[in-house]
Structure formats: structure tokens, C-alpha cells
Amino acid sequence: MRARDIMTAPAVTVTTNASVSRAAEILAQRGFTALPVIDHAGKLVGVVSEADLIRNRYSTPESPLGGGAGAAADRPAQTVGEVMTTPPACIDEAASLGTIADTMLSGRRRSIPVVDGSRLVGVITRRDLVRVLARSDAQIALDIRRRLRGFGDPDRWSVEVTNGKATITDDAIERTDHALVEGAVQAVPGVREVTVTK
């Protein structure tokens, strides 16, 4: 399973010239902790977080956390471009769940943008990772069976899932599509490992 399989897309974003108050409004209304900041071409250029907005509005120049340019000038910044964190931490859409978890935990992030090159394609939150953990083996097996319908007779496949490890047994004589089956099953949320047997 990869970032592209669990990310939220399209992501809610702001641009650098958006007002700080608009970013705060989106965060408050949507319950987000951060927003990706993009340019006119959809390229990820920064992230604006709750902490960025709080630091801009309430922190003082003398604060050990750093009041920021707005506070130092005794006037809070007005645009997202003035307060955003840049360069932004992000992950590639092909990143594994382990890589995603490591990146989020090491940086104490609650969400992280997902990119294809430099173009923003989605966002992953800690809640997305927890949802994958919460899926039962029975739910995973049901989703696998649904995916396998696209590979011929559904009675051809036997599916067993134990602790997220899927074993697919193929009863057909023709077995040329096992690599495709493995890729399709690997994308099912909750699947940690796939084995296709004859």
C-alpha cells in the first residue's frame, strides 16, 4: 500500500497571497491542523499550520519560540506567504506506509502533503493511517474479492487474510496475471503483504 492509496485528494489548499484570516477560517471550519500552500501551477511551495498562525498573531519578539517577522515588526503578517513554513516537508505518492509514518512521527506532523514530482496531489493525516490500522481482516478480504472480480471468474480465487497479510490462491489453469493481481491487492487499504499462489 502506498501514499496514493490512502491520501485525500484533491487537497484543500491556499495560495501564498491568501490572507492569514482566510487560512485560519479554513483550519477552524474543517478541523485541519495545516494546509498545503501552492502556486498558480499547483506546485507545493509551503505549508501553513495552526502553529504558524498562532506564532504570527500571539507570539512576542522576546519569545524563545521566535515571534517571527510579523511580531518583530509589532504588526502581524497579513498573507499566508509571510507566515508559511518553507520548504515544506512532503512525501512522494509512491511512499510506503512505513515511510509515511516515520516522516510524520519524526517531524511531529499531524498531516503531510503528497506530491508527484513537485505537484501537489493529496494530503495524508494521522487519522488516515489509523483508519488503515482499524480495518479488520474480514473487511480487507471483502475488498480484495471485489478487486479480483476484474481478473476473471471470481470463483477462481481463494482469499485468506491474517493480520493484514493476504494469501491469494489461484485455481485457474492460466496464471499469467499474477503480477497484476499482486499490484491490485497491495493497493487495498489494510494489506501489509501479498502472496499469490497456484
Rosetta silent file (secondary structure, phi, psi, omega in degrees, C-alpha in Angstrom):
SEQUENCE: MRARDIMTAPAVTVTTNASVSRAAEILAQRGFTALPVIDHAGKLVGVVSEADLIRNRYSTPESPLGGGAGAAADRPAQTVGEVMTTPPACIDEAASLGTIADTMLSGRRRSIPVVDGSRLVGVITRRDLVRVLARSDAQIALDIRRRLRGFGDPDRWSVEVTNGKATITDDAIERTDHALVEGAVQAVPGVREVTVTK
SCORE:     score description
SCORE:     0.000 S_00000001
   1 L     0.000  138.956 -174.571    0.000    0.000    0.000 S_00000001
   2 E  -122.388  169.891 -179.983    1.255    3.421   -0.982 S_00000001
   3 H   -53.462  -41.751 -177.277    0.507    7.052   -0.182 S_00000001
   4 H   -61.387  -23.477 -176.801   -1.694    7.330   -3.264 S_00000001
   5 H   -80.580  -20.107 -177.043   -3.948    4.560   -1.899 S_00000001
   6 H  -123.292   -5.234 -176.547   -4.903    6.350    1.336 S_00000001
   7 L   -70.230  157.949  171.273   -4.434   10.066    0.642 S_00000001
   8 E   -91.671  126.232 -179.069   -7.275   12.568    0.474 S_00000001
   9 L  -144.373  141.403   -4.801   -7.467   14.090   -2.981 S_00000001
  10 L   -73.427  155.888 -179.942   -7.886   16.733   -4.092 S_00000001
  11 L   -80.385  148.668  170.853   -6.400   18.508   -1.107 S_00000001
  12 L   -77.858  128.437 -173.947   -7.845   21.705    0.328 S_00000001
  13 L  -133.435  169.635  167.904   -5.188   24.362   -0.333 S_00000001
  14 E  -133.962  164.621  175.891   -4.399   28.045   -0.151 S_00000001
  15 E  -104.880  168.921 -176.848   -2.062   30.220   -2.194 S_00000001
  16 L   -62.868  -28.075 -178.293    0.709   32.475   -0.913 S_00000001
  17 L   -91.411    3.981  174.745   -1.397   35.603   -1.402 S_00000001
  18 L   -66.958  150.406 -179.247   -4.345   34.256    0.605 S_00000001
  19 E   -75.702  151.933  176.017   -4.989   36.174    3.804 S_00000001
  20 H   -59.169  -39.279 -179.221   -3.917   34.790    7.166 S_00000001
  21 H   -65.733  -34.755  177.427   -7.522   35.176    8.332 S_00000001
  22 H   -66.575  -42.932  177.993   -8.763   33.060    5.399 S_00000001
  23 H   -61.996  -42.867  178.683   -6.287   30.283    6.269 S_00000001
  24 H   -62.843  -39.341  179.440   -7.387   30.422    9.922 S_00000001
  25 H   -62.911  -45.313  179.469  -11.023   30.235    8.860 S_00000001
  26 H   -63.311  -45.814  179.567  -10.425   27.102    6.743 S_00000001
  27 H   -59.632  -44.678 -178.169   -8.440   25.405    9.515 S_00000001
  28 H   -67.541  -44.760 -177.380  -11.136   26.176   12.091 S_00000001
  29 H   -68.825  -39.472 -174.608  -14.095   25.192    9.893 S_00000001
  30 H   -90.366  -14.323 -178.116  -12.576   21.986    8.526 S_00000001
  31 L    76.719   20.357  178.385  -10.808   20.839   11.686 S_00000001
  32 L   -82.042  161.848  174.432   -7.452   20.669    9.888 S_00000001
  33 L  -106.430  -15.485 -179.514   -4.109   21.329   11.557 S_00000001
  34 E  -158.853  157.614  176.846   -2.298   22.506    8.408 S_00000001
  35 E  -129.087  135.592  171.578   -2.908   23.471    4.787 S_00000001
  36 E   -67.697  144.962  177.000   -0.652   22.959    1.770 S_00000001
  37 E  -112.641  126.531 -177.068    0.297   26.201    0.035 S_00000001
  38 E  -121.349  161.318  173.403    0.520   26.063   -3.755 S_00000001
  39 L   -94.236 -175.082 -176.077    1.486   28.399   -6.564 S_00000001
  40 L   -62.916  -20.670 -179.154   -0.613   29.137   -9.689 S_00000001
  41 L   -96.146    2.799 -179.746    0.650   25.916  -11.368 S_00000001
  42 L    85.949   10.392  178.295   -0.278   23.633   -8.471 S_00000001
  43 E   -80.099  135.415  178.047    3.298   23.277   -7.247 S_00000001
  44 E   -71.597  123.502 -178.774    3.694   22.802   -3.498 S_00000001
  45 E  -120.130  -11.518 -179.362    5.605   25.793   -2.105 S_00000001
  46 E  -178.002 -179.582  174.462    4.866   25.649    1.627 S_00000001
  47 E  -137.150  135.515  174.764    2.604   24.573    4.466 S_00000001
  48 E  -113.731  122.867 -174.952    0.696   26.869    6.791 S_00000001
  49 E  -112.618  169.882  173.145   -0.122   25.315   10.159 S_00000001
  50 H   -55.350  -43.350 -178.760   -2.037   26.262   13.262 S_00000001
  51 H   -61.206  -40.001  178.201    1.335   26.875   14.929 S_00000001
  52 H   -60.397  -43.616 -177.888    2.386   29.290   12.133 S_00000001
  53 H   -70.034  -41.095  178.857   -0.811   31.303   12.600 S_00000001
  54 H   -65.211  -44.532  179.247   -0.631   31.329   16.393 S_00000001
  55 H   -60.036  -42.340 -179.046    3.051   32.334   16.343 S_00000001
  56 H   -63.918  -41.258 -172.947    2.264   35.152   13.894 S_00000001
  57 H   -88.588  -37.153 -169.806   -0.626   36.557   15.888 S_00000001
  58 H  -112.663  -22.916 -175.389    0.203   35.951   19.535 S_00000001
  59 L   -74.019  151.487 -179.469    3.925   35.338   19.989 S_00000001
  60 L  -104.230  160.570  178.894    6.212   38.208   21.052 S_00000001
  61 L   -59.796  -27.750 -178.214    9.663   39.112   19.690 S_00000001
  62 L   -82.926   -8.455 -176.195   11.161   38.124   23.049 S_00000001
  63 L   -62.023  137.982  175.892    9.572   34.655   22.973 S_00000001
  64 L   -64.771  -16.434  177.795   12.017   31.708   22.993 S_00000001
  65 L   -83.981   -9.553 -179.803    9.818   30.241   20.236 S_00000001
  66 L    86.406  116.147 -178.435   10.561   33.212   17.997 S_00000001
  67 L   -74.138  -18.748 -178.521    7.986   35.834   17.369 S_00000001
  68 H    83.611  169.921 -176.131    8.607   35.855   13.642 S_00000001
  69 H   -62.062  -39.696 -178.993    8.959   38.798   11.308 S_00000001
  70 H   -62.697  -45.132 -178.479    5.370   39.958   11.911 S_00000001
  71 H   -69.645  -37.803 -179.123    5.764   40.068   15.678 S_00000001
  72 H   -63.450  -32.886  179.590    9.211   41.647   15.489 S_00000001
  73 L   -86.325    3.595 -179.645    7.756   44.461   13.434 S_00000001
  74 L    62.455   25.665  177.293    4.931   44.775   16.005 S_00000001
  75 L  -149.475  116.173 -179.254    2.454   44.023   13.228 S_00000001
  76 L   -59.515  148.628  177.417    1.251   40.517   12.399 S_00000001
  77 L   -63.829  154.784 -176.500    1.746   39.300    8.837 S_00000001
  78 L  -107.275  -24.019 -176.525   -1.267   39.543    6.555 S_00000001
  79 E  -116.824  156.745  178.817   -0.667   36.848    3.926 S_00000001
  80 H   -59.408  -38.462 -179.753   -0.031   33.116    4.038 S_00000001
  81 H   -59.192  -26.426  179.903    3.224   33.613    2.134 S_00000001
  82 H   -80.728  -22.637 -174.591    4.586   35.634    5.054 S_00000001
  83 H  -115.159  -13.549 -174.235    3.868   33.001    7.717 S_00000001
  84 L   -65.017  158.180  174.205    4.049   29.626    5.950 S_00000001
  85 E   -90.105  127.150  179.888    6.748   27.057    6.607 S_00000001
  86 L  -146.485  143.827   -3.458    9.005   26.576    3.617 S_00000001
  87 L   -68.922  150.466 -176.723   10.435   24.419    2.182 S_00000001
  88 L   -81.571  145.080  169.062    7.584   22.103    3.084 S_00000001
  89 L   -74.140  138.730  179.774    8.041   18.535    4.273 S_00000001
  90 L  -154.474  169.937  176.612    6.235   16.235    1.855 S_00000001
  91 E  -130.559  153.855  177.753    6.147   12.655    0.621 S_00000001
  92 E   -76.606  149.773 -178.561    6.009   11.110   -2.824 S_00000001
  93 L   -62.230  -18.120  178.618    2.761    9.460   -3.886 S_00000001
  94 L   -93.831    4.366 -178.532    4.620    6.115   -4.117 S_00000001
  95 L   -63.899  143.161  177.706    5.866    6.273   -0.496 S_00000001
  96 E   -76.241  164.406  178.576    5.151    3.234    1.667 S_00000001
  97 H   -63.513  -34.034  177.278    3.075    3.462    4.838 S_00000001
  98 H   -62.451  -43.809  177.808    6.254    2.889    6.866 S_00000001
  99 H   -64.148  -42.014  178.864    7.940    5.869    5.227 S_00000001
 100 H   -60.607  -48.933 -178.677    4.838    7.998    5.766 S_00000001
 101 H   -61.179  -45.347  179.623    4.649    7.048    9.450 S_00000001
 102 H   -60.191  -43.946 -178.902    8.372    7.679   10.002 S_00000001
 103 H   -64.598  -42.698 -178.693    8.170   11.104    8.314 S_00000001
 104 H   -69.627  -43.091 -177.015    5.119   12.157   10.283 S_00000001
 105 H   -72.214  -40.929 -178.079    6.373   10.913   13.649 S_00000001
 106 H   -65.858  -31.548  179.055    9.948   12.184   13.329 S_00000001
 107 L   -98.765    5.440 -177.819    8.695   15.674   12.475 S_00000001
 108 L    52.101   44.425 -179.508    5.748   15.527   14.880 S_00000001
 109 L   -97.520  143.815  176.130    3.403   16.248   11.991 S_00000001
 110 L   -97.764  -13.984  175.132   -0.310   15.505   12.082 S_00000001
 111 E  -151.687  159.596  179.858   -0.623   15.773    8.308 S_00000001
 112 E  -149.803  135.827  177.893    1.698   15.793    5.325 S_00000001
 113 E   -69.365  149.481  177.171    1.281   16.810    1.664 S_00000001
 114 E  -113.587  132.188 -176.018    1.650   14.164   -1.048 S_00000001
 115 E  -124.948  156.333  168.655    3.374   15.122   -4.289 S_00000001
 116 E  -118.130   99.909 -169.331    4.019   13.794   -7.768 S_00000001
 117 L    73.038 -116.290  175.946    7.337   15.498   -8.514 S_00000001
 118 L  -111.237   -0.366 -178.092    6.645   18.976   -7.154 S_00000001
 119 E   -85.656  128.743  178.637    2.922   18.973   -7.966 S_00000001
 120 E   -69.090  130.008  178.622    0.567   18.539   -5.011 S_00000001
 121 E  -121.935  -12.729 -179.529   -1.733   15.524   -5.463 S_00000001
 122 E   176.763 -173.538  178.644   -3.163   14.976   -1.979 S_00000001
 123 E  -140.916  143.612  173.953   -2.741   15.018    1.795 S_00000001
 124 E  -121.209  137.155  177.074   -2.360   12.271    4.385 S_00000001
 125 E  -113.697  166.787  174.106   -3.243   12.696    8.049 S_00000001
 126 H   -58.906  -36.093  179.602   -2.523   10.556   11.089 S_00000001
 127 H   -61.215  -35.881  177.079   -6.209    9.667   11.047 S_00000001
 128 H   -61.056  -41.636  178.526   -5.767    8.152    7.561 S_00000001
 129 H   -67.002  -39.720  179.365   -3.069    5.853    8.941 S_00000001
 130 H   -66.084  -36.831  177.353   -5.227    4.923   11.941 S_00000001
 131 H   -59.265  -39.848  178.035   -8.145    4.069    9.613 S_00000001
 132 H   -63.489  -43.461  179.053   -5.921    1.550    7.846 S_00000001
 133 H   -62.186  -33.235 -174.230   -4.977    0.016   11.209 S_00000001
 134 H   -77.659  -10.492 -177.384   -8.620   -0.212   12.234 S_00000001
 135 L   -72.835  132.628  178.380   -9.670   -2.382    9.272 S_00000001
 136 L   -79.095  159.833  176.717  -10.468   -5.969   10.172 S_00000001
 137 H   -59.565  -35.342  179.386   -9.119   -8.916    8.191 S_00000001
 138 H   -65.108  -41.880  177.822  -12.701   -9.679    7.100 S_00000001
 139 H   -63.954  -41.920  179.821  -13.132   -6.138    5.670 S_00000001
 140 H   -63.408  -45.570 -179.497   -9.805   -6.409    3.880 S_00000001
 141 H   -60.911  -40.766  178.421  -10.692   -9.826    2.418 S_00000001
 142 H   -61.400  -44.778  178.060  -14.038   -8.474    1.166 S_00000001
 143 H   -63.994  -38.272  178.126  -12.291   -5.579   -0.609 S_00000001
 144 H   -62.323  -46.026  179.495   -9.750   -7.982   -2.114 S_00000001
 145 H   -59.155  -39.130  177.147  -12.534  -10.183   -3.506 S_00000001
 146 H   -61.887  -43.466  179.496  -14.137   -7.091   -5.064 S_00000001
 147 H   -64.764  -36.939 -176.169  -10.855   -6.177   -6.748 S_00000001
 148 H   -71.343  -14.423  176.604  -10.347   -9.711   -8.029 S_00000001
 149 H   -59.140  -27.526  179.578  -13.639   -9.596   -9.955 S_00000001
 150 H   -76.605   -1.504 -178.483  -11.741   -7.701  -12.629 S_00000001
 151 H  -115.716   40.340  175.791   -9.484  -10.708  -13.178 S_00000001
 152 L    94.770 -160.338 -176.311  -11.996  -13.228  -14.488 S_00000001
 153 L   -51.814  120.037 -178.293  -14.185  -15.776  -12.748 S_00000001
 154 H   -64.195  -24.416  178.711  -14.474  -14.780   -9.064 S_00000001
 155 H   -71.561  -10.577 -179.741  -14.638  -18.489   -8.082 S_00000001
 156 H   -69.323  -26.339 -171.451  -11.105  -18.822   -9.395 S_00000001
 157 E  -106.579  136.802  168.438   -9.640  -17.058   -6.345 S_00000001
 158 E  -110.829  133.895 -175.041   -9.408  -18.124   -2.720 S_00000001
 159 E  -122.879  128.794  173.845   -8.619  -15.283   -0.316 S_00000001
 160 E  -131.190  133.003  178.583   -7.227  -15.526    3.203 S_00000001
 161 E  -128.677  126.469  177.147   -6.168  -12.541    5.302 S_00000001
 162 E  -132.466  117.090 -178.703   -4.391  -12.801    8.652 S_00000001
 163 L    52.107   40.800  178.025   -3.138   -9.661   10.402 S_00000001
 164 L    81.651   -2.244  178.089   -3.157   -7.778    7.112 S_00000001
 165 E   -95.217  117.364 -175.652   -1.182  -10.474    5.253 S_00000001
 166 E   -99.447  132.261  173.098   -3.149  -11.637    2.229 S_00000001
 167 E  -117.839  119.535 -178.861   -2.735  -15.049    0.614 S_00000001
 168 E  -110.562  123.816  177.827   -4.453  -15.393   -2.752 S_00000001
 169 E  -108.982  130.430 -176.817   -4.758  -18.861   -4.264 S_00000001
 170 E  -104.454  120.537 -179.852   -5.465  -19.138   -7.991 S_00000001
 171 L   -94.302   -0.341 -177.892   -7.395  -22.218   -9.169 S_00000001
 172 L   -80.594  157.025  178.030   -7.229  -21.338  -12.884 S_00000001
 173 L   -74.379  -42.169  179.917   -5.005  -23.116  -15.375 S_00000001
 174 L   -84.769  122.098 -174.264   -3.874  -19.831  -16.970 S_00000001
 175 L  -129.560   44.617 -176.255   -1.810  -17.845  -14.478 S_00000001
 176 L   -86.725   -8.583 -173.791   -0.218  -15.018  -16.455 S_00000001
 177 L  -105.006   17.796 -176.025   -1.810  -12.191  -14.478 S_00000001
 178 H   -63.444  -36.467  178.951   -0.345  -12.832  -11.024 S_00000001
 179 H   -65.288  -39.742  177.911    1.864   -9.727  -11.047 S_00000001
 180 H   -66.991  -40.424  178.435   -1.174   -7.565  -11.880 S_00000001
 181 H   -62.133  -45.130 -179.638   -3.217   -9.282   -9.175 S_00000001
 182 H   -59.406  -43.992  178.627   -0.476   -8.692   -6.623 S_00000001
 183 H   -63.445  -40.491  179.970   -0.335   -4.991   -7.502 S_00000001
 184 H   -66.643  -41.586 -178.414   -4.119   -4.616   -7.286 S_00000001
 185 H   -71.134  -36.412 -179.522   -4.314   -6.384   -3.929 S_00000001
 186 H   -60.309  -26.921 -178.328   -1.356   -4.435   -2.498 S_00000001
 187 L   -82.323   -6.215  179.892   -3.376   -1.243   -3.020 S_00000001
 188 L   -72.436  126.013  179.732   -6.256   -2.434   -0.800 S_00000001
 189 L   -55.872  128.714  179.328   -6.253   -0.412    2.446 S_00000001
 190 L   102.684  -16.883  179.628   -5.001   -2.556    5.318 S_00000001
 191 L   -76.226  123.381  178.778   -2.989   -5.021    3.231 S_00000001
 192 L   -98.422  -28.761 -175.495    0.555   -5.286    4.590 S_00000001
 193 E  -156.182  146.322 -178.815    1.812   -8.155    2.440 S_00000001
 194 E  -130.205  134.978  171.364    0.552  -10.187   -0.525 S_00000001
 195 E  -128.294  125.937  176.967    1.327  -13.725   -1.662 S_00000001
 196 E  -109.727  122.053 -177.428   -0.257  -15.146   -4.813 S_00000001
 197 E  -118.885  162.468 -179.710   -0.022  -18.931   -5.074 S_00000001
 198 L   -98.451    0.000    0.000   -1.031  -21.520   -7.655 S_00000001
